[in-house]
């Protein structure tokens, strides 16, 4: 029987033993360290020692730089990396980073479409001080109790990307635009070869917009009986950031295309292998 590879994802912020010791115990095949992209505390001597030790423990360690104080940034990184390692055992240490990182990592693991197990690490001690890790020692690591949350499907991510891309300073996105672009990008039920039909609006609503509106991800504004505009809410934009990997090819095309206004950060763009 082929061995299932194990991957650990670990946000890191002023911790050492709670990061290293579970990895020493479980010996994953690959580790991703999620580090803050602008933190003096992440450049201390113990941080370099941590990275060096991990490189000796596991075959490969990657450093992903992001905003550990943005839970959606962390959530997006975890969902993206878990999707990259579909079919492998992905575990997430939710106690190595900031509080907001812990929330984002936990939310990612609760998503039904993300195959990742969160675990918490109990420290041996909690010494005070700025120049040292927040805790020391290693007591135990245990899996967390999880409650499922629903994330958007690929088709819904495409629709949200189109809504945001064509909502510019000079014009607002129409539902007809979502339908036409949905045909182009392969949203289920919208046949690219078929003629325009009033039934397209019903298909879009039943498959895409009704659910997104109920979740508070989009708002639909009726300008007239024949014209409806749609826009993302703040929650919808953050959700699009977190799950952009489900329609990455579409989003990259929209970002590069003239006449659109889509600027989404990729949560794992700043990633490099540690040697």
C-alpha positions in Angstrom: 0.0 0.0 0.0 1.3 3.4 -1.0 2.2 5.6 2.0 0.0 8.7 2.4 2.2 11.8 2.5 1.7 14.1 5.5 1.9 17.9 5.2 1.9 20.4 8.1 0.9 24.0 7.8 2.1 26.2 10.7 1.6 29.9 11.3 4.6 31.2 13.3 4.7 34.1 15.7 7.0 34.1 18.7 6.8 30.3 19.3 9.5 27.7 19.1 8.7 24.4 20.9 5.0 24.5 20.0 6.1 24.6 16.4 9.0 22.2 16.3 8.0 19.5 18.7 4.8 18.3 17.0 6.8 18.1 13.8 9.5 16.1 15.5 6.9 13.7 16.8 4.9 13.2 13.6 7.7 13.7 11.1 5.6 15.1 8.1 7.0 14.9 4.6 6.6 18.7 4.1 6.1 21.8 6.2 4.8 25.2 5.3 5.7 28.0 7.7 3.3 30.9 7.5 5.3 34.0 8.6 4.3 37.6 9.0 5.6 39.6 6.0 6.7 42.6 8.1 7.7 41.6 11.6 10.9 42.4 13.5 10.0 39.6 15.9 10.3 37.1 13.1 14.0 37.9 12.4 15.3 37.0 15.9 17.9 34.5 16.5 15.5 31.8 17.7 13.5 32.2 14.5 16.6 31.3 12.4 17.3 28.4 14.8 13.7 27.2 14.3 14.0 27.2 10.6 17.4 25.5 10.6 16.1 22.8 13.0 13.0 22.1 10.9 15.1 21.8 7.7 17.0 19.0 9.5 13.8 17.2 10.7 11.8 17.0 7.4 12.7 16.7 3.7 11.2 20.0 2.7 10.3 23.3 4.4 8.6 26.2 2.6 8.3 29.7 4.0 5.1 31.6 3.0 5.1 35.3 3.9 1.7 36.9 4.5 -0.2 39.1 7.0 -0.6 37.1 10.2 -2.9 39.7 11.5 -5.4 39.3 8.6 -7.4 36.2 9.3 -8.6 36.0 5.7 -5.0 36.0 4.5 -4.3 33.0 6.7 -7.5 31.3 5.8 -6.8 31.7 2.1 -3.2 30.4 2.5 -4.5 27.3 4.3 -7.3 26.5 1.9 -5.0 27.0 -1.1 -2.2 24.8 0.3 -4.6 22.1 1.3 -6.1 22.1 -2.2 -2.5 21.9 -3.6 -2.1 18.7 -1.5 -5.4 17.1 -2.2 -5.3 13.4 -1.4 -2.6 13.8 1.2 -2.9 14.2 5.0 -2.8 17.9 5.7 -2.6 19.1 9.3 -2.6 22.6 10.6 -1.1 23.9 13.8 -3.4 26.6 14.9 -1.5 27.6 18.1 1.8 28.7 16.6 0.8 32.1 15.3 -1.2 35.2 16.2 -4.8 35.0 17.6 -6.2 36.2 14.2 -4.1 33.6 12.5 -5.5 30.9 14.8 -9.1 32.1 13.8 -8.3 32.1 10.1 -6.6 28.7 10.2 -9.4 27.2 12.2 -12.1 28.6 9.8 -10.2 27.1 6.8 -10.2 23.7 8.4 -13.9 23.9 9.2 -14.7 24.5 5.5 -16.3 21.3 4.0 -14.3 21.7 0.8 -10.9 21.9 2.6 -9.4 18.6 3.6 -7.2 19.7 6.6 -7.2 18.7 10.2 -6.4 21.4 12.8 -4.4 20.6 16.0 -3.6 22.5 19.1 -0.4 22.3 21.1 -0.2 22.7 24.8 3.0 24.4 26.1 5.1 23.2 29.0 5.6 26.7 30.3 4.6 30.3 29.6 7.6 32.6 30.2 7.3 36.3 29.8 9.4 38.6 27.7 9.7 40.1 24.3 13.0 38.7 23.2 12.1 35.1 23.8 9.3 32.8 22.5 6.0 33.3 24.3 6.1 29.7 25.6 8.6 26.9 26.1 8.4 23.1 26.4 6.0 20.7 24.8 3.2 19.0 26.7 1.0 17.5 23.9 -0.7 18.0 20.6 -4.4 17.1 20.0 -6.8 17.4 17.1 -9.5 20.1 17.5 -13.2 19.5 17.5 -14.6 20.9 14.2 -17.9 22.3 12.9 -18.5 22.4 9.2 -18.9 25.7 7.3 -20.0 26.1 3.7 -17.6 27.7 1.2 -18.5 28.9 -2.3 -18.3 26.5 -5.2 -16.0 27.1 -8.2 -18.9 28.5 -10.2 -19.8 30.9 -7.4 -16.1 32.0 -7.1 -16.1 32.7 -10.9 -19.3 34.7 -10.5 -17.9 36.7 -7.6 -14.7 37.4 -9.5 -16.7 38.7 -12.5 -18.9 40.8 -10.3 -15.9 42.5 -8.7 -13.9 42.8 -11.9 -16.6 44.6 -13.9 -17.6 46.8 -11.0 -15.4 49.9 -11.7 -15.5 53.6 -11.0 -17.4 54.3 -14.2 -19.9 51.4 -14.4 -21.6 48.8 -12.3 -21.8 45.1 -12.9 -25.1 43.9 -14.5 -26.6 40.5 -14.0 -26.4 40.1 -17.8 -22.7 40.6 -17.6 -22.4 37.8 -15.0 -24.5 35.5 -17.3 -22.4 36.3 -20.5 -19.1 35.9 -18.7 -20.4 32.8 -16.9 -21.1 31.3 -20.3 -17.5 32.1 -21.4 -16.0 30.7 -18.2 -18.1 27.5 -18.1 -20.5 28.1 -15.2 -22.7 25.0 -15.1 -26.1 25.4 -16.8 -25.1 28.4 -18.9 -24.5 26.9 -22.4 -21.9 29.0 -24.3 -23.4 27.8 -27.6 -27.0 28.7 -26.8 -28.7 32.0 -27.7 -29.5 34.5 -25.0 -32.7 33.5 -23.2 -34.7 35.0 -20.3 -34.4 31.7 -18.6 -30.7 32.4 -18.1 -31.6 34.7 -15.2 -33.6 32.0 -13.4 -30.6 29.6 -13.9 -28.2 32.1 -12.5 -30.4 32.8 -9.5 -31.0 29.1 -8.7 -27.4 28.1 -9.2 -25.4 31.1 -8.1 -26.9 34.4 -6.9 -29.7 33.2 -4.5 -27.2 31.4 -2.3 -24.6 34.1 -2.4 -27.2 36.7 -1.5 -28.5 34.6 1.4 -25.0 34.3 2.8 -24.5 38.1 2.5 -21.7 37.8 -0.1 -23.5 39.9 -2.8 -26.1 42.7 -3.0 -28.5 43.0 -6.0 -29.8 46.5 -6.7 -32.8 46.8 -9.1 -32.4 49.9 -11.2 -35.4 49.1 -13.3 -37.5 46.1 -14.3 -35.0 45.3 -17.0 -31.8 46.2 -15.3 -30.3 44.8 -12.1 -26.8 45.6 -10.8 -24.9 43.4 -8.5 -21.9 44.0 -6.2 -19.8 42.2 -3.6 -20.2 43.0 0.0 -17.2 43.3 2.3 -17.7 39.7 3.4 -18.0 38.6 -0.2 -14.8 40.2 -1.1 -12.9 38.5 1.7 -14.5 35.2 0.8 -13.3 35.6 -2.8 -9.8 36.3 -1.5 -9.8 33.2 0.6 -11.1 30.8 -2.1 -9.6 32.3 -5.3 -7.6 29.1 -5.9 -10.8 27.4 -7.0 -10.9 29.6 -10.1 -7.3 30.7 -10.3 -7.1 30.6 -14.1 -10.2 32.8 -14.5 -9.0 35.3 -11.8 -5.6 35.6 -13.4 -7.1 36.3 -16.8 -9.5 38.9 -15.3 -6.6 40.6 -13.4 -4.6 40.9 -16.7 -7.5 42.0 -18.9 -8.0 45.6 -19.8 -11.3 47.1 -18.9 -11.6 45.2 -15.7 -10.8 46.2 -12.1 -9.8 43.1 -10.2 -6.8 43.3 -7.8 -6.8 40.3 -5.5 -3.7 39.3 -3.5 -2.6 35.7 -3.8 -2.1 34.4 -0.2 0.7 32.0 -1.2 2.4 34.2 -3.8 5.3 35.0 -1.5 6.5 31.5 -1.0 10.0 30.0 -1.1 11.8 26.8 -0.1 14.1 26.9 2.9 17.4 25.2 2.6 
